[in-house]
Amino acid sequence: MAVAILNIKNLPDTLYRKLRARARRERRSVAQQVTEILSRALEEPEPLSILDMQGLGKEHWRGIDAAGHVERERASWD
């Protein structure tokens, strides 16, 4: 397997310091940390199912009459 080399020019010092600090916390080299970050960022997310959304947002509707809300919204369209 071939190994690619990536050179980054003009990397801001503040960004490099943050990267180096995170690498130290994770006990990695800066190069290993960059590889880890890029790997995570470029992973293909698993497709979501509409069923995964069941129950999301219910805290926003607590104590609100949903049917009444829908009726008021529909009435405002006229």
C-alpha positions in Angstrom: 0.0 0.0 0.0 1.4 3.4 -1.0 1.6 6.1 1.6 0.8 9.6 0.6 2.5 12.7 2.0 0.5 15.8 2.8 2.2 19.2 3.2 0.1 22.1 4.6 1.3 25.6 3.9 0.3 28.7 5.9 -1.2 26.8 8.8 -2.0 29.4 11.4 0.1 29.0 14.6 -3.0 29.0 16.8 -4.5 26.1 14.8 -1.2 24.2 15.0 -0.9 24.7 18.8 -4.5 23.3 19.2 -3.7 20.4 17.0 -0.5 19.6 18.8 -2.2 19.9 22.2 -5.0 17.5 21.1 -2.3 15.1 19.7 -0.6 15.1 23.1 -3.8 14.4 25.0 -4.6 11.5 22.7 -0.9 10.3 22.9 -0.5 10.6 19.1 2.0 12.4 16.9 0.7 15.5 15.1 0.6 13.5 11.8 -1.4 10.7 13.5 -3.8 13.2 14.9 -4.3 14.9 11.5 -4.9 11.4 10.0 -7.5 10.6 12.7 -9.3 13.9 12.3 -9.4 13.6 8.5 -10.6 10.0 8.7 -13.5 10.9 11.0 -14.4 13.9 8.9 -14.5 12.0 5.7 -16.3 8.9 6.9 -19.6 8.3 5.1 -22.4 8.6 7.6 -24.9 5.8 8.0 -28.1 6.5 6.2 -30.8 7.7 8.5 -34.2 6.1 8.8 -37.3 8.2 9.3 -38.0 5.8 12.2 -34.9 7.2 14.0 -36.8 10.5 14.3 -39.6 9.1 16.4 -40.0 11.1 19.6 -37.6 13.9 18.6 -38.8 17.3 19.6 -41.5 16.1 22.0 -40.1 18.3 24.8 -41.1 21.3 22.7 -44.7 20.2 22.5 -45.1 19.4 26.2 -48.2 21.1 27.5 -49.3 22.3 24.0 -52.5 21.0 22.3 -51.0 19.9 18.9 -54.3 19.6 17.2 -55.3 23.0 18.3 -52.0 24.4 17.1 -52.4 22.8 13.7 -56.0 24.2 13.4 -54.8 27.7 14.3 -52.0 27.5 11.7 -54.4 26.3 9.0 -56.8 29.1 9.8 -54.0 31.6 9.4 -53.4 30.5 5.8 -56.8 31.9 4.6 
